C-alpha cells in the first residue's frame, strides 16, 4: 500500500482512544511535539480542527508543515471525523491503521480483526526497541496486557477495567463513597474512608499488574521484558516493581513505524 501524499513535511500521528486522542508530530524519526485532547464523539470535524490547529501553533507549527498523516482509532465513528480534519485543514489523506495496512507483526489472535489497532501499534513499537519475548502493560481507559512471543508474533493478552473506569464505577454506584483522588496511600490499611478507597484502588491495581505479569511470564518465558505505557502507568510503576521499561509514547511511535512501512 502506498501512503497518500507522502511528500516533504512533518508526519501527523493521531491515536483516537476511548478517553483521549493522542497526537504527535514527527520530524523524521524524532517526535517533536505531543498533545492530548478529550475524546468526544459529538464534536464536529471543525471543532477538532480548531483545537488541533491551536495546539500546533502553540509549538510554532503551521498546517503547511504537515506533509503526511496516519491515524488509528478504537472509536469507529471518529475515523471519518479526523479524516475530514486531515483532508480539509492539512490537505493530506491519512493512512488509517486496519486491515490491509502492513505492520510487520504476525497476529496469532483467533480473529486478527478483533484486535484493537492500539494493541498492535504497541507491539510494533516495542519490537523496534526491544528483543522479544515482551509483555506490554497499557494502563489507560482499560488495563490491557499483551504478549509477544520469542519469534516476535503477537499472541494476545488480557483486558480488565482501567483504574479510572473502575474508580468511576465505585464512586457512582456506592451512595456513601465520594470521589477521591487516585494516589499512593500511606499504607494498605486505610484509617478512614478516603484512605480505604485509595488503598483498594491503588494497591488493588498494583497486585493485578504483578499477578498478570507473573502469569504471562509463566506462559511465554521468565526472561520476557515488561514494558509499561498509558496514562496511569507512572502512578503504579514503582510500587509494582515489575516494569523493565516505561514508554509513554509507544502508540505514537508505532504509528510512525507503520507509516514508514506503508509509504
N, C-alpha and C positions, 0 to 999 in steps of 0.2 A: 504494500500500500504506500502511496506517495503522499506526503503531507501537503495540503493545500498551502499556497503562498509561503513557501519555506525560504524566502529570501533573507536579506540582511535585516538585522534588528534584534531586539531582545525577545526572549520567549516568555509568554504569559502562561503560567500554570495555575489551574483552578481546580480545587478539590472540594466538591459540594458534599458536606456531611449533613447528618440529621439535625445537628445543633448549630453548627457554624460552617462557613465557607472559608477555607484556607486558600490564600492567593500568594503566589510567588512570582518574582521576575528574575529571570536568569540572563546573565551576560556570559555566553559560552557555558562553561561548567559552573560558574560562580553564581550563587544565589545572592543577589544584591539588594533585594527588598522582600519583606514578607508582611502580609496583612491578614486580619481575620475579621469577618463580619458575621452577624447573626443570620441564620437560615430562616427565611420567611417565604413560604410558598405563595403568599398573597401579594408579594411585591411584583411590580411590573418591571420589564427589562429596563426601561428608562430610569426607574428608581435605583436599581442596582448599578446602572451606568453612572449615575450621579455620585454614588458612594465610591465606586471604583476609581473614577477619574479624579475625584478629590484626593483619595489616598495616594494615587500615583503622583499627582502634582506635589503632594507633601514631601515626596522624595525626588523632586525635580525631574520627573518622568512625564513625557507628553504622549498622547495617543500615537503619534507618528514614530515613537521609539519602539513600538511593539511590531515585530515582523512576523510572529507566528504565535499560535496558541494551542494548548492541549488541555483537556478537562476530563474529569471523572465525576460520577455522581452516584450517591446512594439514595437520591431523591429524584426519581424519574421526571416529575413534572417540571423541574427546574433546568433540565438539559436544554430544552428549546429556549427557555428564557435567556440563558447565558450564551447560547449560540447566537441569538439575536444581538446581545450586547457586543460580542466579538465582531460580528459582521457589520453592524451599524456604526460602531464607535472606534474600531481598530482596523476595519477593512481586512480582516483575516477570517478564514474558515477554520474553526478549531477542529483538531482531531478529538474524537470522543472515545475514550477507552471502553472497549467492549468487544463482542465477537467480531473477528476479522482483523483486529489490531494485534500486531506482533508484540509479545512481551519477552520472549526468550525463556520463559519459565513453563515447564510442563506441569499441568494441573491434573492431579490424580483424584480429585473430588469425584464422587459418583456422577454428579451432573455439573460439569465445569461452569455452566451458565448460571448456576445458583450462587457462585462465589462472588461476594461483593468486590468491585474493582479496587477498592481501597486495600483489601487484603492482598491482592496480587501485586499492587504497587509497592506495598511494604516488603514483600518477598523480593521483588526486582531490585529495590534499592539496597536491601540488606545483603543480597548476594553480590552486589557490586563492590561492597566494602569488606565483607567477612566471608570466611570459609565455612561451609556447612559441615555438620547439621546446625540448624538455627531454630530458636524459639523466639517468636516476636510477640510481645505483650503490648497491646494497644489499649490504654486506659482512657477512653473517651466517653461518648454517649453510651456505648456498650463496652464491656470489658471483654476483649477479644484476644484469644490465644491462637497463634498459627504456628505450624510446624513445617520445616523444610528439611528434607532428607539429606543424607550424606551425598547423594547424587545430584542435589540441587533441585529436586522435584518438590512442588507444593503438595503437601499431603492432606491438609485440612486443619481442623482445630476445634476450638470450643468458644461458645458465646454465652456470656452472663450479663445481667443488667449492669450498666455502668454505675459508678459511685454517685454521680449527680442524679441519675434516674431513680436509683433505689432510695436515695435520701428523700427525693421529692415525694415518692410514693408513701414513705413513712410519715412525712410531715402532713400530707394531705389526708391520709386515712386514719390517723390517730388523733382524736379530738384534743387530748390533753398534752400532746407533744408539739411544741412550736419549732419553727425553723431555727437551725443553729448553723454556725459556720463549720465547714468541714476542715478540721485541722488536727494536728498531732496533739492528743491529750497527754496529761502528765503521767498517766498510768492506765492500765486496763480496768481497774475497779473505780467506776465513777461515784463520787460522793454527792452528786446532785443530778438532776435530770439532764441538764445541758451536757455535763461531762460524761454521763452514761451514754447519751446518744452519740457524742463524738467518739467515745471508745468503741461502741458497737460498729459504727461506720468505718472508722479508721483501721482498727485492729482486725475487724472482720475481713476487710479487703486485703490487708497485709497477708493474712493467713490464706485467703483464697488464692492470691497470686503465688505464694510459696508452695501451696499444695498442688496447684495445677502445674507449675513448673516442674516440681518433683515427679509428678505422674508422666508428664511429657518426656522427661529425661529417661525415665524407666523404659519408655517405648522407642525413642529414637537415638538414645545414647547419652551417657552421663557427660560426655565432652561437649554437648550441644551448647553453643553460645547463646546467651539470653539478652535480647535487645528490648529496651523499653521505649515507648513512644506514646503520644496522646496527652491531652491536657492535664490529666491527673497523675501522670507517671512520676513527676518530680516529687509529688506530695508523699508518696509511699516508698519511693526507691530506697532510701537509706535504711528505713526500718525493715523492709522486706529482705534486703541484703542478698538478693539473688540475681541482680542485673549485672551483666558484664559491660554493657554499653548503653548509653542514652542517646537517642536520635530524634530530636523533636520535629525535624523536617523530613522525615522518612517518606511521607506521602508526596511531597513536592519533588524530592529527588527522584522518586520512582516515576513521576510524570515526565521529568526531563529525560530520563533514560529511555522511556517508551517512545517519546517524541523522536529521539535520535535513531531509534530502531526502525522508525516508520517514515522518516523524511526522504 
